[in-house]
């Protein structure tokens, strides 16, 4: 073969490279513009390929084809090493764009933890390094693997804890006891899972604090996941009542309070149980369900309402007694509640009630947002507000319409003024309230002793009746 023939053989590939690479760059530029206009996630990887991978490929082809350098030469090996590094980085970009960024919301790809993505990246980089070491530099992998095994023992002993977290994270990834967004509890730590990485899980705890739990701890501790199958949490409240209070009355009160407390789930239904007979009283346990995010507000509201309900029904929560009391000398332990007659006298607008039997008057306590009575409830007597503020409404629930507000000294619940009658309104406490229930006989005697008060009350009740009628007409027309 003549020198001119050899020159012709070398010129053909060089010409193909010189023409093919510019055409490939033009085609890739057009594809980048099309993907960018459509908002496709491949626009970024294509742009990276054009700007970094294609120049490296052109350099390798130039050295091998145009310059005719052998594969064992140092420039060619360096250029091929850079090409393999860029190829592995490009593969990572394409996998991330096609599998994860282009994934539809709710698909499996969106639920893959970042730890798995990091492990896939490490494996691809290690594979590319092995290819470069073996094919480009012509080295034997067996010797490198032996050296790597010895060094890995040393590194493993030095990095025992981080590697333990890494492998614990892999095991958690395979088992998947929780995902990002779940509410979990591990030992004394609980909160919403915000991030899972190779070393730890980040939990957003109550109060906005971020708690970092190592994967090795997660792998050893018992994990309670409140988001599976539903984002529900079972809560328990223990409270003691006096031995003089009937257990059935106490349990009925606890269940009624739980049913009326917002945030307590109706299914499964709350459970009230007599727990044990203690030193100072009978212990009861109330078990209920609520959503994880409502856990603390619901618990606080439920505990508050239990206290008010116990006061209204005359149920006693005993104090822990650690001293001997001589009742004949010191009196009964505890606070003596004020008499209903004294509460009415303190308002200054009622006549002397010394002749009114105490049995016809009853003092009651209500907490904020509690319902005193609803439309249709049977009332006996009239309620007098001593302290607080009460909203009088027509309707129930979110559709209720307020027609008036009662302040201290005002009467409401007039449906029961002359006996046991159904209420035409709904009364809700806007703040902590104290009321006195006056039996019909007591109401009649008060009005007989103070005709001006009777006229004043009658005018107020008539105005309230007209407002309620107008509200009902408006609701029917709507």
Secondary structure by P-SEA (a helix, b strand, c coil): ccaaaaaaaaaaaaaaaaaaaaaaaaaaaaaaaaaaaacccaaaaaaaaaacaaaaaaaaaaaccccccccccaaaaaaaaaaaaaaaaaaaaaaaaacccccccccccccccaaaaaaaaaaaaaaaaaaaacccccccaaaaaaaaaaaaaaaaaaaaaaaaaaaaaaaaaaaccccccbbbbccccbbbbccccccbbbbbcccbbbbbbcaaaaaccbbbbccccccbbbbbbbbbbcccccaaaaaaaaaaaaaacccccccccbbbbbccccccbbbbbbbbcccccaaaaaaaaaaaaaaaaaaaaccccccccccccccccccccccccccaaaaaaaacccccccccccccbbbbbbccccccccccccccbbbbbcbbbbbbbccccccccccccccccccccccccccbbbbcbbbbbcccbbbbbbcaaaaaaaaaacaaaaaaaaaaaaaaaaaaaaaaaaaaac
